[in-house]
Amino acid sequence: MSSTYAAPRQLALLPDPIDARFVEFHHANPAVYEALVSLARQWKAAGHDRCSMDMLVHLVRWQYGTRTTSDDGFKINDHFVSRYARLIAANEPALAEMFTTRALRNGEFT
């Protein structure tokens, strides 16, 4: 067995590379967060209690896709959808209940 092998329980202790890429993308593209929050607020104002972050990300891709940058070649990576839902729920109390999230692969709920 290799000394670099990590047992499944230990994998949860390793930093998630998706989280690291998300943080980098988020800081490089603050307009994406602002656009998602604006769209979520518009959706809520239209009388909806629940919202799909995937739907909002697709709208932002369409509206702002040419204005974002990323080293991995994606405009807004699909892996970032759940991270944006969690970030908005944590930072925008009025929108916190709009998004349903599942366990991340490492088993954490946030």
C-alpha atoms as one frame of an Amber mdcrd trajectory, in Angstrom:
protein
   0.000   0.000   0.000   1.309   3.424  -0.918   2.113   5.881   1.841  -0.004
   8.487  -0.001  -3.148   6.353   0.233  -5.944   8.030   2.190  -8.645   5.860
   3.710 -12.214   6.990   2.884 -12.733   8.457   6.356  -9.546  10.489   5.995
 -10.588  11.967   2.653 -13.022  14.278   4.446 -10.031  15.848   6.193  -8.286
  16.780   2.935  -8.948  20.206   1.405 -11.533  20.024  -1.366  -9.977  21.219
  -4.650 -13.432  22.304  -5.862 -13.731  24.638  -2.865 -10.311  26.129  -3.602
 -11.206  26.707  -7.260 -14.572  28.159  -6.239 -12.980  30.675  -3.862 -10.533
  31.730  -6.573 -13.317  32.096  -9.147 -15.581  33.942  -6.713 -12.893  36.488
  -5.854 -11.983  36.977  -9.531 -15.643  37.400 -10.566 -17.639  39.240  -7.861
 -20.263  40.241 -10.449 -21.413  36.607 -10.630 -22.404  36.592  -6.945 -24.109
  39.969  -7.297 -26.043  38.794 -10.360 -27.155  35.574  -8.632 -28.355  37.496
  -5.578 -30.205  39.989  -7.772 -31.929  37.214  -9.721 -32.855  35.349  -6.512
 -34.356  38.533  -5.067 -36.347  39.098  -8.260 -37.610  35.500  -8.128 -38.632
  35.896  -4.487 -40.331  39.245  -5.190 -42.369  37.492  -7.888 -43.864  35.327
  -5.139 -41.687  32.212  -5.240 -40.506  30.619  -1.984 -38.062  28.150  -3.546
 -35.482  28.589  -6.263 -33.089  26.477  -8.287 -29.532  27.774  -8.148 -28.886
  25.805 -11.334 -31.540  27.881 -13.099 -29.980  31.112 -11.843 -26.476  30.043
 -12.872 -27.727  29.269 -16.379 -29.294  32.736 -16.568 -26.051  34.349 -15.417
 -24.095  32.270 -17.924 -26.308  33.609 -20.655 -26.325  37.216 -19.426 -22.739
  37.578 -18.242 -20.838  34.659 -19.763 -18.483  36.801 -21.772 -17.453  38.834
 -18.714 -16.096  36.050 -16.470 -12.626  34.569 -16.350 -11.373  31.201 -15.188
  -8.100  29.288 -15.532  -9.826  25.951 -16.155 -11.613  27.102 -19.306 -15.145
  27.169 -17.880 -17.089  30.375 -17.580 -18.982  29.187 -14.478 -18.116  25.624
 -13.549 -21.084  23.345 -12.751 -19.299  22.325  -9.549 -19.735  25.874  -8.263
 -23.564  25.805  -8.332 -23.942  24.235  -4.879 -21.193  26.465  -3.480 -23.056
  29.578  -4.645 -26.302  28.281  -3.106 -24.535  27.770   0.237 -22.704  31.108
   0.062 -25.855  33.081  -0.723 -27.863  31.245   1.952 -25.139  32.065   4.487
 -24.716  35.727   3.512 -28.236  36.777   2.516 -30.667  35.959   5.362 -33.746
  36.897   3.318 -32.760  34.280   0.716 -31.492  31.567   3.062 -34.555  29.318
   2.807 -34.892  29.501  -0.982 -32.261  26.881  -1.804 -32.176  23.182  -0.973
 -28.726  21.648  -0.678 -27.516  18.084  -0.292 -24.467  16.687   1.426 -21.199
  17.553  -0.255 -19.117  14.601  -1.399 -16.963  14.855   1.702 -20.097  14.282
   3.776 -20.427  17.765   5.237 -23.657  19.735   5.260 -23.357  23.499   5.095
